[in-house]
Amino acid sequence: MPASLLMVAASFLFATMGLCVKYASAYYNTGEIVFYRGLVGAIAIALLVRHRGGTLRTRVPGMHFWRGLSGVAALSMWFYAIGNLPLATAMTLNYMSSVWMALFLLGGTIVLGGARLDGRVVGAVLCGFAGVALILRPTIADNQLWHGLIGLLSGMLSATAYLQVTALGRSGEPEYRIVFYFSLGGMVAGALTMLAGRASPHTLVGAGWLLAVGLLATSAQLMMTRAYSTGKPLVNASLQYLGIVFAFIYGVLLFGDPITWQAVLGMALIVLAGVAATFLRARAAPATPASTPSDT
């Protein structure tokens, strides 16, 4: 299958995973969903590696730990936002990661003072945050602003996790190993939250949503990994934003989310800013992947 079709399919699966997370939130808390998402992912990757004859042994456990810490925190915040916000809004705020990375690049330039400030990067960052402002006000009620800030923070932490995954890739770690240890991190973090609180009772429907979350996330990660390894990074990064469109359609059809011109314009600005930031980052550092094949 061509890389572009793999990316479209992966974006659809990630949006569908978000839909399942929203439904699962009626039965389980965020920590439980993170745990079972990690459990299903770890088992699936382990079986795949065993079938292909690979190994999960790593030479850089410390790097996996820090990647897992930021990635699991971002994932938990994203799932929390999905459970409490319109689906497309939560997806869009998490997809701000490319804009956050541009902001990090901008901050590094200012601190180091060794390079000319790129006005295009400044424009991409301002465009992204203008989109956030448009989305938060018309689509989030006053009592949901906290959830919106959590969703925005999930995007920032995702950007940190992406940079750590890039470092892991440069150290020679294959994608499946990175995804496996990320899944283990989710299991550990989810288990700790479950021990600290009261476990939710299982039902057949609830368990089905949990299984769907894990399988969809793992399948989407594998498709996205394949797309990035065979296709053009900028094309893949652009197509990845279709996840917002799919989530928007789900929200309108299944949850009756309102269609406002402010929300649509805000999403368009964030997509434009994300694609521009990815392009500028790729030109500034050709050896660095334009994005990362991971849900966080």
N, C-alpha and C positions, 0 to 999 in steps of 0.2 A: 504493500500500500504506500502511495506517495507520502512524503513527510507532511505536506500541507493537509491532506485528509486525516492523517494521524492526529495532527494538532487540533483540527476541528472536532474530531471525535473525543479527544482528551478534554477539550474545553466543555463539550456537552456533558461528559461524564462527571466532571468536577461540579458543574452547575446542578446536575442531578443529585450528586452527593450532598450538596448544600440543601437541596430540597429534603432529602432523607434526614439530614441533621435537624432540620426544622421540625419535621414530624416526630423524630425520636426525642426531641426536647420536651414533648408532652409526657413522656414516660420516664426519662432519665435526666440527671443533672449533667452539667458540662464535663465534669471529671470522669463520670462513667462512660460517656460517649467517647472521650479521648482514649480511655483505657481499651475499650473494645475495638475502636478503630486501629489502635496500635497492635492489639492481639491478632486480629485478622490479617493485618499487613505483614507482621513478622512471620506468621505461619506460612502465608502465601509466598513470601520471598524466600524463606528457608527451603520450602519444597521445590521452588523453581531452581534455586542454586544447587540443591542436591541432584535434581534431574539433569542439570547441565554440567555437573562435575566441578563446580567452582568451590570457593572457600569463603567463609565469613570471618576468618582470622584477620586481624588488623594490626598494623605496626604503629598506628597513631590513635590510641584510645582517648587521649586527652582532647584531641581535635574533635572527635565524635561527641565527647561529653559537652563541650561548649556549643557545638552546633545543635545538639539535642536540646540543650537548655533554652536557647533562644527560639528554636523551631517549635518546641512543644508549648512554650509560653505563647507564641504567636498563634498556634493552632487552637489552644484553649480559648484565647480571647476571641478568635474568629468564630468558633462554634458558639460561644456565649452570645456574640453579636447576632449570629444567624437566628438563634432562638428567641431574640428579643426585638429584632428589627425587621422591616421588609427585606425579603431575600436579596433583591437586587442591590439594595443599599448596603447591606453587610458585605456582599461580594465586591462591590465597587470600592468600599473603604479598604478592604484587604488588598485589592489590586493597586493601591497607591504605592506599593513597594518600590516600583521603578522610579516614582517621583521622589520618594525618600532617599533612594540611592543617589539621585541627581543632587539632592540637597546635601548629602554627605560629601559628594564630590566638590560641591560649591564651598562647603565649609572648610574642606581640606585645602582648597586653593587659597582661601582667605587667610587661614592660619599659617600656612607655609609661606605664602607671599612670593612664591617662586615662579608663578605663571600668571598670565593675563586672565582677568576675570572674563569668562565666556558669557556674553549676553544671552546667547541661545539657551544655555542651561538655566540662567535666571528666569528667562521667559517660560521655560517648561515648568519650573517649580511654581511660579506664580499662577500659571494656567491651571496646574493641578489643584492648588489650594483654593482657587476661585471655584473650581468644580465642586470641591468639598463644601464650601460655603453654600452653594446653590442647593446641594443635596440635603444637607443637614436641616436647613430651616423649613422648607416646605414639606418634607417627607417624615420628619421626626417630631413627635410631640414634645412638649417641655419636659415631661416625665421620662422621656427616652434619650435625653441628651447624654446622660451617663453612658448608656449603651453605645451611642454613636462615638463617643470618645474612646471606648474600649475597642470598637471596630477600627478606628483610625490608628490606635496604638498597635493593633495586630499587624497592620501594614508596615509600620515602622520596624517592628521586630522581625517581620518576614524579610525585610531588606537586609537586616543584620545576618539572618540565617543564610540568605542567598550568598552573601560575601564569604561566609564560612564554608559553604558548600564548594564555592569556587576554589578556595584554598585547599580543601580536601581533594578535589579533582586534580589540582596541580601536584599534590603529593603522591598521586598514583592510585588513589582509591576509586574503584569502579562505582557506578551509580547504584547498583543493586545493594552494595554494602552500605553505602550512605543511607539509603532508604531503610534498610534493615535496622541499623542502629538508631535511626530516628524513630522507627516504630517501637523499638524497645524502650526508648526514652518516654514515649507516650504511655506505654504500659506502666512504667514505674511511677510517673507523675499521676496518672489516673488512679493507680492502686493506692497511692498515698492519700489522695483526696477521698477515696472510698473508705479507707480505714478511719479517717478523721470524722466522717459523717455516717449517716445511715444509708445503707444500700437500698436502692429501689427494687421492688418486687418485679420479677420477670413475667411478661406475658408473651404469648406467641406473636402477637403483632409487634410489640416492642422489640423483641429479639430479632424479628425480621428486619426492622429498620436498622438495628445495629449491624447486622450482617451485611445489609446493603451498603451502609456507609463504608465499612472496611473494604468490601470487594470493589466498589466503584472507585474509591480513592486509590487503591493499589493498581487497578487496571488503568486508570487515568495516568498515574505516575509512570507506568511502564510505557504507555503509548507516547507520552510526552518525552520521556528519555530517548526513545527510538527516533522521534521526530527531530530532536535537537542534535542527535548524533549523525543524522543523514541529510537534514535540510538546511536552509539558510536561516541563521539565527534571527535576523530582523523580521523575516516573513513569519517565522514561528511566534516571535514575541507579539507581533501585531495580531495574528490569528487567535492568540491566547485570550485576548480581550473579548472574543465572542462569548466567553463564559458569562460576562455581564449581560449580554443580550439574552442568552438562554434563561438566565436567572430572572430577568425582567419579565419575560414571557410567562414563566412559571408563576411569578408573583401576581401578575394581572389575572391569569386564567384560574388559578387555584385558590388564591387568598384575597382576591379583590383589591389588590394594591392600587392606589390611585395613579393615574397617568397625568402628570403635570409637566408643563413646559420647562419649569425650573429643574425638575429632576432629570429630564431627558437631556437638557443642555449641560447640566452638571456632569452627568455620565460621559457625554461626548467630550467635554473639556478634559476629564481625567484620562480618557482613552487617548486623546490627542497628546496630552502631556506625557503619558507613559510611553507611547511609541516614540515621541521625540527624544525623551530622556534615554531610552534604550539605544536609539540610533547614535546619539552624541556620545554615550558611554562606550559603545562599540568602536567608534572612530577614535576615541581617546586612548583606548586600550584594546587593540585588535586581538590580542591573545586571550582576552577574557570573554567567556560566554556572555551573550547578550541577555540571557536569562537563565533560570535554573529549573531543571525538570523535577519540581517538587511542589506539593500543595502549600508548603510553608518553608 
